[in-house]
Amino acid sequence: MTMKRLGRGLADIIETPASKTSSFVMLKIEQIRVGKSQPRGTISPAALEELKASIKRSGIIEPVIVRPVAHGTYELVAGERRFRASQAIGIQEVPAIIKTLNDKEALEISLVENVQRENLNAMEEAKGYARLLDEFGYTQEDIASAVGKDRATIANLLRLLALPEEICQGLSDGVISFGHAKALLSISDRARQVEVYKQAAGGLSVRQTEALAATLSPAKRRRIRRTDPQLKQLEDQLRQALGTKVSLSARKKGGRITIEYFSQEDLQRILEVIGLDGG
């Protein structure tokens, strides 16, 4: 699969290649609508107030990016906070770069801009990446290249989507951090995940949450890790080689290897690393 526009910053994206048309214009606020490509779920009121004050003071320094829809209207691709702040203070027109983009390109540009500006929370980021996987056929490596992150980080973010809805909502709302959520992923029982989440939401630090989550791991596995550092080292090597969570458990005779995967695409990637085609 040949990907376009991977690993580039926002300035590079605005600099349109010859195959795409673009123009810099002033558009009326009512000509622009927020598009489905926007990965953001909410905008912090404090951040919005800060941006409103900045726009009042200095104007809109960087144009929004839009794509044409129909009848003189445009869909917002990048710059939602600038657009919302301008709406709120009554600005009638905003500077805009008009680009002809398909759905895949629009979503990627929106994600790249927000990730590079660190504007998305972990759950919004995960949902955006999941859309690239499910709707547009990206691999985790493609996404990592597009947003400038390593594949393991992308995989960890995608794993968040498997958490119970209550925890996902808490992460979206800022009740817990990404670090808290990662600790909760180490708990296999969903009911216990929620129990620990509620304690974390009550004020536990990430380190405290990790320690609490560790007490809920199977006793046998904790005992093996304490008494067999060579097994733990091998587990770490496998985890690094396969780019996913790997667990080893030893018995008197033999043992068991557990390899986790997030999706069918992730399973296919692991099989290719191992040397199997997956059929």
Phi and psi restraints in degrees (value plus and minus 20) as a CYANA .aco file:
   2 THR   PHI    -110.0   -70.0
   2 THR   PSI     100.6   140.6
   3 MET   PHI    -119.0   -79.0
   3 MET   PSI     132.1   172.1
   4 LYS   PHI    -136.2   -96.2
   4 LYS   PSI     130.1   170.1
   5 ARG   PHI      44.4    84.4
   5 ARG   PSI       9.6    49.6
   6 LEU   PHI    -103.6   -63.6
   6 LEU   PSI     121.8   161.8
   7 GLY   PHI      48.8    88.8
   7 GLY   PSI       3.3    43.3
   8 ARG   PHI    -130.5   -90.5
   8 ARG   PSI     131.3   171.3
   9 GLY   PHI    -102.1   -62.1
   9 GLY   PSI     155.2   195.2
  10 LEU   PHI     -83.1   -43.1
  10 LEU   PSI     -57.2   -17.2
  11 ALA   PHI     -81.1   -41.1
  11 ALA   PSI     -58.6   -18.6
  12 ASP   PHI     -88.4   -48.4
  12 ASP   PSI     -55.8   -15.8
  13 ILE   PHI     -86.6   -46.6
  13 ILE   PSI     -61.4   -21.4
  14 ILE   PHI     -84.9   -44.9
  14 ILE   PSI     -52.7   -12.7
  15 GLU   PHI     -95.0   -55.0
  15 GLU   PSI      70.5   110.5
  16 THR   PHI     -93.4   -53.4
  16 THR   PSI     114.3   154.3
  17 PRO   PHI     -87.8   -47.8
  17 PRO   PSI     145.5   185.5
  18 ALA   PHI     -80.8   -40.8
  18 ALA   PSI     -44.5    -4.5
  19 SER   PHI     -97.2   -57.2
  19 SER   PSI     -30.3     9.7
  20 LYS   PHI    -141.2  -101.2
  20 LYS   PSI     122.8   162.8
  21 THR   PHI    -114.6   -74.6
  21 THR   PSI     125.9   165.9
  22 SER   PHI    -170.5  -130.5
  22 SER   PSI     138.0   178.0
  23 SER   PHI    -176.2  -136.2
  23 SER   PSI     133.0   173.0
  24 PHE   PHI    -125.2   -85.2
  24 PHE   PSI      99.1   139.1
  25 VAL   PHI    -160.7  -120.7
  25 VAL   PSI     148.9   188.9
  26 MET   PHI    -120.1   -80.1
  26 MET   PSI     103.4   143.4
  27 LEU   PHI    -134.1   -94.1
  27 LEU   PSI     123.4   163.4
  28 LYS   PHI     -90.2   -50.2
  28 LYS   PSI     124.6   164.6
  29 ILE   PHI     -73.9   -33.9
  29 ILE   PSI     -60.0   -20.0
  30 GLU   PHI     -92.0   -52.0
  30 GLU   PSI     -30.4     9.6
  31 GLN   PHI    -101.8   -61.8
  31 GLN   PSI     -31.6     8.4
  32 ILE   PHI    -130.9   -90.9
  32 ILE   PSI     116.3   156.3
  33 ARG   PHI    -144.7  -104.7
  33 ARG   PSI     128.6   168.6
  34 VAL   PHI     -92.3   -52.3
  34 VAL   PSI     107.2   147.2
  35 GLY   PHI    -110.4   -70.4
  35 GLY   PSI     149.4   189.4
  36 LYS   PHI     -92.5   -52.5
  36 LYS   PSI     -32.4     7.6
  37 SER   PHI     -97.8   -57.8
  37 SER   PSI     -29.6    10.4
  38 GLN   PHI     -89.6   -49.6
  38 GLN   PSI      99.2   139.2
  39 PRO   PHI    -100.3   -60.3
  39 PRO   PSI     -35.7     4.3
  40 ARG   PHI     -92.2   -52.2
  40 ARG   PSI     116.6   156.6
  41 GLY   PHI    -115.0   -75.0
  41 GLY   PSI     -63.3   -23.3
  42 THR   PHI    -158.1  -118.1
  42 THR   PSI     139.9   179.9
  43 ILE   PHI    -140.6  -100.6
  43 ILE   PSI     107.4   147.4
  44 SER   PHI     -80.1   -40.1
  44 SER   PSI     106.4   146.4
  45 PRO   PHI     -75.6   -35.6
  45 PRO   PSI     -58.9   -18.9
  46 ALA   PHI     -84.2   -44.2
  46 ALA   PSI     -63.8   -23.8
  47 ALA   PHI     -85.6   -45.6
  47 ALA   PSI     -57.8   -17.8
  48 LEU   PHI     -86.2   -46.2
  48 LEU   PSI     -61.4   -21.4
  49 GLU   PHI     -82.6   -42.6
  49 GLU   PSI     -60.4   -20.4
  50 GLU   PHI     -83.0   -43.0
  50 GLU   PSI     -62.6   -22.6
  51 LEU   PHI     -89.1   -49.1
  51 LEU   PSI     -58.2   -18.2
  52 LYS   PHI     -78.7   -38.7
  52 LYS   PSI     -63.7   -23.7
  53 ALA   PHI     -84.1   -44.1
  53 ALA   PSI     -59.5   -19.5
  54 SER   PHI     -84.9   -44.9
  54 SER   PSI     -62.2   -22.2
  55 ILE   PHI     -87.7   -47.7
  55 ILE   PSI     -59.0   -19.0
  56 LYS   PHI     -80.6   -40.6
  56 LYS   PSI     -56.9   -16.9
  57 ARG   PHI    -100.3   -60.3
  57 ARG   PSI     -63.6   -23.6
  58 SER   PHI    -142.7  -102.7
  58 SER   PSI     -22.9    17.1
  59 GLY   PHI      59.4    99.4
  59 GLY   PSI    -196.4  -156.4
  60 ILE   PHI    -109.1   -69.1
  60 ILE   PSI      86.9   126.9
  61 ILE   PHI     -96.8   -56.8
  61 ILE   PSI     -58.6   -18.6
  62 GLU   PHI    -134.5   -94.5
  62 GLU   PSI     108.5   148.5
  63 PRO   PHI     -87.9   -47.9
  63 PRO   PSI     135.2   175.2
  64 VAL   PHI     -98.6   -58.6
  64 VAL   PSI     144.7   184.7
  65 ILE   PHI    -133.5   -93.5
  65 ILE   PSI     110.4   150.4
  66 VAL   PHI    -152.2  -112.2
  66 VAL   PSI     143.8   183.8
  67 ARG   PHI    -147.1  -107.1
  67 ARG   PSI     125.3   165.3
  68 PRO   PHI     -87.5   -47.5
  68 PRO   PSI     122.3   162.3
  69 VAL   PHI    -130.3   -90.3
  69 VAL   PSI     -95.9   -55.9
  70 ALA   PHI    -189.6  -149.6
  70 ALA   PSI     131.6   171.6
  71 HIS   PHI      35.0    75.0
  71 HIS   PSI      23.8    63.8
  72 GLY   PHI      55.3    95.3
  72 GLY   PSI      -4.8    35.2
  73 THR   PHI    -129.7   -89.7
  73 THR   PSI     138.5   178.5
  74 TYR   PHI    -157.7  -117.7
  74 TYR   PSI     131.1   171.1
  75 GLU   PHI    -123.9   -83.9
  75 GLU   PSI     111.5   151.5
  76 LEU   PHI     -90.7   -50.7
  76 LEU   PSI     110.7   150.7
  77 VAL   PHI    -128.4   -88.4
  77 VAL   PSI     -64.9   -24.9
  78 ALA   PHI    -164.2  -124.2
  78 ALA   PSI     120.8   160.8
  79 GLY   PHI      86.9   126.9
  79 GLY   PSI      11.1    51.1
  80 GLU   PHI     -82.4   -42.4
  80 GLU   PSI     -61.0   -21.0
  81 ARG   PHI     -84.0   -44.0
  81 ARG   PSI     -61.7   -21.7
  82 ARG   PHI     -82.1   -42.1
  82 ARG   PSI     -61.4   -21.4
  83 PHE   PHI     -84.4   -44.4
  83 PHE   PSI     -67.8   -27.8
  84 ARG   PHI     -83.0   -43.0
  84 ARG   PSI     -62.1   -22.1
  85 ALA   PHI     -85.1   -45.1
  85 ALA   PSI     -60.4   -20.4
  86 SER   PHI     -84.0   -44.0
  86 SER   PSI     -62.1   -22.1
  87 GLN   PHI     -77.3   -37.3
  87 GLN   PSI     -65.6   -25.6
  88 ALA   PHI     -85.7   -45.7
  88 ALA   PSI     -52.0   -12.0
  89 ILE   PHI    -119.0   -79.0
  89 ILE   PSI     -12.4    27.6
  90 GLY   PHI      62.6   102.6
  90 GLY   PSI      -1.0    39.0
  91 ILE   PHI     -88.0   -48.0
  91 ILE   PSI     115.0   155.0
  92 GLN   PHI    -108.4   -68.4
  92 GLN   PSI     -50.9   -10.9
  93 GLU   PHI    -154.1  -114.1
  93 GLU   PSI     128.9   168.9
  94 VAL   PHI    -151.3  -111.3
  94 VAL   PSI     127.2   167.2
  95 PRO   PHI     -91.1   -51.1
  95 PRO   PSI     118.9   158.9
  96 ALA   PHI    -163.3  -123.3
  96 ALA   PSI     122.5   162.5
  97 ILE   PHI    -116.2   -76.2
  97 ILE   PSI     102.9   142.9
  98 ILE   PHI    -116.3   -76.3
  98 ILE   PSI     105.2   145.2
  99 LYS   PHI    -150.3  -110.3
  99 LYS   PSI     121.4   161.4
 100 THR   PHI    -108.6   -68.6
 100 THR   PSI      89.3   129.3
 101 LEU   PHI    -153.8  -113.8
 101 LEU   PSI     125.7   165.7
 102 ASN   PHI    -106.0   -66.0
 102 ASN   PSI     157.4   197.4
 103 ASP   PHI     -80.8   -40.8
 103 ASP   PSI     -60.6   -20.6
 104 LYS   PHI     -83.3   -43.3
 104 LYS   PSI     -67.0   -27.0
 105 GLU   PHI     -85.1   -45.1
 105 GLU   PSI     -59.0   -19.0
 106 ALA   PHI     -83.4   -43.4
 106 ALA   PSI     -63.9   -23.9
 107 LEU   PHI     -85.7   -45.7
 107 LEU   PSI     -61.8   -21.8
 108 GLU   PHI     -83.6   -43.6
 108 GLU   PSI     -65.6   -25.6
 109 ILE   PHI     -80.1   -40.1
 109 ILE   PSI     -64.3   -24.3
 110 SER   PHI     -81.8   -41.8
 110 SER   PSI     -63.6   -23.6
 111 LEU   PHI     -85.5   -45.5
 111 LEU   PSI     -66.2   -26.2
 112 VAL   PHI     -79.8   -39.8
 112 VAL   PSI     -65.5   -25.5
 113 GLU   PHI     -81.2   -41.2
 113 GLU   PSI     -68.1   -28.1
 114 ASN   PHI     -88.3   -48.3
 114 ASN   PSI     -59.1   -19.1
 115 VAL   PHI     -86.6   -46.6
 115 VAL   PSI     -63.9   -23.9
 116 GLN   PHI     -87.2   -47.2
 116 GLN   PSI     -49.1    -9.1
 117 ARG   PHI    -107.8   -67.8
 117 ARG   PSI     -23.1    16.9
 118 GLU   PHI      36.2    76.2
 118 GLU   PSI      23.4    63.4
 119 ASN   PHI    -114.0   -74.0
 119 ASN   PSI     -33.9     6.1
 120 LEU   PHI    -120.4   -80.4
 120 LEU   PSI     125.7   165.7
 121 ASN   PHI    -101.2   -61.2
 121 ASN   PSI     150.0   190.0
 122 ALA   PHI     -80.2   -40.2
 122 ALA   PSI     -57.0   -17.0
 123 MET   PHI     -90.3   -50.3
 123 MET   PSI     -60.8   -20.8
 124 GLU   PHI     -82.6   -42.6
 124 GLU   PSI     -61.3   -21.3
 125 GLU   PHI     -82.0   -42.0
 125 GLU   PSI     -66.0   -26.0
 126 ALA   PHI     -81.0   -41.0
 126 ALA   PSI     -64.0   -24.0
 127 LYS   PHI     -85.1   -45.1
 127 LYS   PSI     -57.4   -17.4
 128 GLY   PHI     -83.6   -43.6
 128 GLY   PSI     -63.3   -23.3
 129 TYR   PHI     -85.5   -45.5
 129 TYR   PSI     -57.9   -17.9
 130 ALA   PHI     -82.8   -42.8
 130 ALA   PSI     -56.1   -16.1
 131 ARG   PHI     -84.8   -44.8
 131 ARG   PSI     -61.4   -21.4
 132 LEU   PHI     -82.1   -42.1
 132 LEU   PSI     -58.1   -18.1
 133 LEU   PHI     -88.3   -48.3
 133 LEU   PSI     -71.7   -31.7
 134 ASP   PHI     -99.8   -59.8
 134 ASP   PSI     -58.4   -18.4
 135 GLU   PHI    -113.7   -73.7
 135 GLU   PSI     -48.7    -8.7
 136 PHE   PHI    -143.2  -103.2
 136 PHE   PSI     -13.7    26.3
 137 GLY   PHI      53.5    93.5
 137 GLY   PSI      -0.7    39.3
 138 TYR   PHI     -88.7   -48.7
 138 TYR   PSI     135.8   175.8
 139 THR   PHI    -120.6   -80.6
 139 THR   PSI     147.2   187.2
 140 GLN   PHI     -82.0   -42.0
 140 GLN   PSI     -54.2   -14.2
 141 GLU   PHI     -84.9   -44.9
 141 GLU   PSI     -59.6   -19.6
 142 ASP   PHI     -80.4   -40.4
 142 ASP   PSI     -65.9   -25.9
 143 ILE   PHI     -83.6   -43.6
 143 ILE   PSI     -65.1   -25.1
 144 ALA   PHI     -77.2   -37.2
 144 ALA   PSI     -62.6   -22.6
 145 SER   PHI     -86.8   -46.8
 145 SER   PSI     -59.0   -19.0
 146 ALA   PHI     -85.5   -45.5
 146 ALA   PSI     -58.6   -18.6
 147 VAL   PHI    -125.7   -85.7
 147 VAL   PSI     -19.6    20.4
 148 GLY   PHI      54.8    94.8
 148 GLY   PSI      13.3    53.3
 149 LYS   PHI    -143.5  -103.5
 149 LYS   PSI     140.8   180.8
 150 ASP   PHI     -98.5   -58.5
 150 ASP   PSI     139.5   179.5
 151 ARG   PHI     -84.3   -44.3
 151 ARG   PSI     -53.7   -13.7
 152 ALA   PHI     -83.1   -43.1
 152 ALA   PSI     -57.2   -17.2
 153 THR   PHI     -84.3   -44.3
 153 THR   PSI     -63.1   -23.1
 154 ILE   PHI     -81.2   -41.2
 154 ILE   PSI     -64.0   -24.0
 155 ALA   PHI     -82.5   -42.5
 155 ALA   PSI     -61.8   -21.8
 156 ASN   PHI     -84.8   -44.8
 156 ASN   PSI     -58.9   -18.9
 157 LEU   PHI     -85.8   -45.8
 157 LEU   PSI     -62.1   -22.1
 158 LEU   PHI     -84.3   -44.3
 158 LEU   PSI     -52.8   -12.8
 159 ARG   PHI     -82.8   -42.8
 159 ARG   PSI     -44.5    -4.5
 160 LEU   PHI     -79.4   -39.4
 160 LEU   PSI     -49.4    -9.4
 161 LEU   PHI     -87.7   -47.7
 161 LEU   PSI     -34.3     5.7
 162 ALA   PHI    -106.5   -66.5
 162 ALA   PSI     -26.9    13.1
 163 LEU   PHI     -90.7   -50.7
 163 LEU   PSI     135.6   175.6
 164 PRO   PHI     -76.9   -36.9
 164 PRO   PSI     130.6   170.6
 165 GLU   PHI     -75.4   -35.4
 165 GLU   PSI     -60.1   -20.1
 166 GLU   PHI     -79.4   -39.4
 166 GLU   PSI     -59.3   -19.3
 167 ILE   PHI     -92.5   -52.5
 167 ILE   PSI     -61.5   -21.5
 168 CYS   PHI     -78.0   -38.0
 168 CYS   PSI     -62.4   -22.4
 169 GLN   PHI     -86.0   -46.0
 169 GLN   PSI     -60.9   -20.9
 170 GLY   PHI     -83.2   -43.2
 170 GLY   PSI     -57.0   -17.0
 171 LEU   PHI     -87.5   -47.5
 171 LEU   PSI     -62.2   -22.2
 172 SER   PHI     -81.7   -41.7
 172 SER   PSI     -58.1   -18.1
 173 ASP   PHI    -104.0   -64.0
 173 ASP   PSI     -23.8    16.2
 174 GLY   PHI      62.0   102.0
 174 GLY   PSI      -6.2    33.8
 175 VAL   PHI     -87.7   -47.7
 175 VAL   PSI     -58.6   -18.6
 176 ILE   PHI    -147.6  -107.6
 176 ILE   PSI     144.8   184.8
 177 SER   PHI    -118.6   -78.6
 177 SER   PSI     152.6   192.6
 178 PHE   PHI     -78.6   -38.6
 178 PHE   PSI     -58.3   -18.3
 179 GLY   PHI     -81.5   -41.5
 179 GLY   PSI     -61.8   -21.8
 180 HIS   PHI     -80.5   -40.5
 180 HIS   PSI     -65.7   -25.7
 181 ALA   PHI     -83.3   -43.3
 181 ALA   PSI     -59.4   -19.4
 182 LYS   PHI     -80.8   -40.8
 182 LYS   PSI     -59.5   -19.5
 183 ALA   PHI     -83.6   -43.6
 183 ALA   PSI     -59.0   -19.0
 184 LEU   PHI     -86.3   -46.3
 184 LEU   PSI     -49.6    -9.6
 185 LEU   PHI     -84.9   -44.9
 185 LEU   PSI     -41.0    -1.0
 186 SER   PHI     -96.6   -56.6
 186 SER   PSI     -29.4    10.6
 187 ILE   PHI    -113.7   -73.7
 187 ILE   PSI     105.4   145.4
 188 SER   PHI    -101.0   -61.0
 188 SER   PSI     -49.6    -9.6
 189 ASP   PHI    -105.6   -65.6
 189 ASP   PSI     103.2   143.2
 190 ARG   PHI     -85.8   -45.8
 190 ARG   PSI     -57.1   -17.1
 191 ALA   PHI     -83.3   -43.3
 191 ALA   PSI     -60.6   -20.6
 192 ARG   PHI     -90.2   -50.2
 192 ARG   PSI     -52.6   -12.6
 193 GLN   PHI     -76.8   -36.8
 193 GLN   PSI     -64.6   -24.6
 194 VAL   PHI     -86.7   -46.7
 194 VAL   PSI     -59.6   -19.6
 195 GLU   PHI     -79.7   -39.7
 195 GLU   PSI     -67.5   -27.5
 196 VAL   PHI     -89.2   -49.2
 196 VAL   PSI     -56.4   -16.4
 197 TYR   PHI     -76.6   -36.6
 197 TYR   PSI     -64.6   -24.6
 198 LYS   PHI     -83.1   -43.1
 198 LYS   PSI     -56.1   -16.1
 199 GLN   PHI     -90.2   -50.2
 199 GLN   PSI     -59.9   -19.9
 200 ALA   PHI     -83.4   -43.4
 200 ALA   PSI     -61.6   -21.6
 201 ALA   PHI     -84.2   -44.2
 201 ALA   PSI     -43.6    -3.6
 202 GLY   PHI    -100.0   -60.0
 202 GLY   PSI     -22.8    17.2
 203 GLY   PHI     110.0   150.0
 203 GLY   PSI     -13.8    26.2
 204 LEU   PHI     -88.7   -48.7
 204 LEU   PSI     123.4   163.4
 205 SER   PHI     -94.9   -54.9
 205 SER   PSI     149.5   189.5
 206 VAL   PHI     -80.8   -40.8
 206 VAL   PSI     -63.4   -23.4
 207 ARG   PHI     -82.5   -42.5
 207 ARG   PSI     -61.6   -21.6
 208 GLN   PHI     -85.4   -45.4
 208 GLN   PSI     -58.7   -18.7
 209 THR   PHI     -85.9   -45.9
 209 THR   PSI     -60.7   -20.7
 210 GLU   PHI     -81.7   -41.7
 210 GLU   PSI     -62.2   -22.2
 211 ALA   PHI     -85.0   -45.0
 211 ALA   PSI     -61.2   -21.2
 212 LEU   PHI     -86.1   -46.1
 212 LEU   PSI     -61.9   -21.9
 213 ALA   PHI     -83.0   -43.0
 213 ALA   PSI     -56.0   -16.0
 214 ALA   PHI     -84.1   -44.1
 214 ALA   PSI     -51.8   -11.8
 215 THR   PHI     -89.9   -49.9
 215 THR   PSI     -36.4     3.6
 216 LEU   PHI    -117.1   -77.1
 216 LEU   PSI     -17.6    22.4
 217 SER   PHI     -94.3   -54.3
 217 SER   PSI     134.0   174.0
 218 PRO   PHI     -75.1   -35.1
 218 PRO   PSI     113.7   153.7
 219 ALA   PHI     -79.5   -39.5
 219 ALA   PSI     -58.1   -18.1
 220 LYS   PHI     -82.5   -42.5
 220 LYS   PSI     -62.5   -22.5
 221 ARG   PHI     -85.7   -45.7
 221 ARG   PSI     -61.0   -21.0
 222 ARG   PHI     -82.6   -42.6
 222 ARG   PSI     -59.2   -19.2
 223 ARG   PHI     -85.8   -45.8
 223 ARG   PSI     -61.3   -21.3
 224 ILE   PHI     -83.6   -43.6
 224 ILE   PSI     -62.9   -22.9
 225 ARG   PHI     -86.3   -46.3
 225 ARG   PSI     -50.9   -10.9
 226 ARG   PHI     -94.3   -54.3
 226 ARG   PSI     -55.1   -15.1
 227 THR   PHI    -120.6   -80.6
 227 THR   PSI     -31.2     8.8
 228 ASP   PHI    -153.3  -113.3
 228 ASP   PSI      60.3   100.3
 229 PRO   PHI     -83.4   -43.4
 229 PRO   PSI     -47.5    -7.5
 230 GLN   PHI     -85.8   -45.8
 230 GLN   PSI     -58.6   -18.6
 231 LEU   PHI     -85.1   -45.1
 231 LEU   PSI     -60.7   -20.7
 232 LYS   PHI     -84.2   -44.2
 232 LYS   PSI     -60.0   -20.0
 233 GLN   PHI     -83.8   -43.8
 233 GLN   PSI     -62.3   -22.3
 234 LEU   PHI     -83.8   -43.8
 234 LEU   PSI     -59.6   -19.6
 235 GLU   PHI     -80.5   -40.5
 235 GLU   PSI     -63.5   -23.5
 236 ASP   PHI     -84.0   -44.0
 236 ASP   PSI     -59.7   -19.7
 237 GLN   PHI     -84.9   -44.9
 237 GLN   PSI     -61.1   -21.1
 238 LEU   PHI     -85.6   -45.6
 238 LEU   PSI     -60.6   -20.6
 239 ARG   PHI     -81.6   -41.6
 239 ARG   PSI     -62.4   -22.4
 240 GLN   PHI     -88.3   -48.3
 240 GLN   PSI     -62.0   -22.0
 241 ALA   PHI     -86.7   -46.7
 241 ALA   PSI     -58.1   -18.1
 242 LEU   PHI    -113.8   -73.8
 242 LEU   PSI     -33.3     6.7
 243 GLY   PHI      48.3    88.3
 243 GLY   PSI      10.9    50.9
 244 THR   PHI    -175.4  -135.4
 244 THR   PSI     154.0   194.0
 245 LYS   PHI     -93.4   -53.4
 245 LYS   PSI     108.5   148.5
 246 VAL   PHI    -148.9  -108.9
 246 VAL   PSI     114.6   154.6
 247 SER   PHI    -143.6  -103.6
 247 SER   PSI     115.9   155.9
 248 LEU   PHI    -136.4   -96.4
 248 LEU   PSI     115.2   155.2
 249 SER   PHI    -153.0  -113.0
 249 SER   PSI     107.8   147.8
 250 ALA   PHI    -118.0   -78.0
 250 ALA   PSI     127.3   167.3
 251 ARG   PHI    -143.2  -103.2
 251 ARG   PSI    -198.9  -158.9
 252 LYS   PHI     -81.4   -41.4
 252 LYS   PSI     -58.8   -18.8
 253 LYS   PHI    -146.9  -106.9
 253 LYS   PSI      94.4   134.4
 254 GLY   PHI      59.2    99.2
 254 GLY   PSI    -171.0  -131.0
 255 GLY   PHI     153.2   193.2
 255 GLY   PSI    -181.8  -141.8
 256 ARG   PHI    -163.1  -123.1
 256 ARG   PSI     120.3   160.3
 257 ILE   PHI    -134.0   -94.0
 257 ILE   PSI     107.1   147.1
 258 THR   PHI    -136.3   -96.3
 258 THR   PSI     102.0   142.0
 259 ILE   PHI    -134.2   -94.2
 259 ILE   PSI     102.4   142.4
 260 GLU   PHI    -114.5   -74.5
 260 GLU   PSI     126.7   166.7
 261 TYR   PHI    -159.4  -119.4
 261 TYR   PSI     131.0   171.0
 262 PHE   PHI    -107.9   -67.9
 262 PHE   PSI     -56.0   -16.0
 263 SER   PHI    -171.6  -131.6
 263 SER   PSI     154.5   194.5
 264 GLN   PHI     -82.0   -42.0
 264 GLN   PSI     -56.7   -16.7
 265 GLU   PHI     -84.7   -44.7
 265 GLU   PSI     -59.7   -19.7
 266 ASP   PHI     -87.5   -47.5
 266 ASP   PSI     -58.7   -18.7
 267 LEU   PHI     -81.2   -41.2
 267 LEU   PSI     -64.1   -24.1
 268 GLN   PHI     -80.8   -40.8
 268 GLN   PSI     -60.6   -20.6
 269 ARG   PHI     -82.2   -42.2
 269 ARG   PSI     -64.3   -24.3
 270 ILE   PHI     -84.2   -44.2
 270 ILE   PSI     -62.2   -22.2
 271 LEU   PHI     -80.9   -40.9
 271 LEU   PSI     -58.6   -18.6
 272 GLU   PHI     -86.6   -46.6
 272 GLU   PSI     -58.0   -18.0
 273 VAL   PHI     -82.3   -42.3
 273 VAL   PSI     -61.6   -21.6
 274 ILE   PHI     -89.2   -49.2
 274 ILE   PSI     -48.5    -8.5
 275 GLY   PHI      90.4   130.4
 275 GLY   PSI      -2.3    37.7
 276 LEU   PHI    -130.3   -90.3
 276 LEU   PSI     130.3   170.3
 277 ASP   PHI    -110.1   -70.1
 277 ASP   PSI     -32.0     8.0
 278 GLY   PHI      60.4   100.4
 278 GLY   PSI     -24.8    15.2
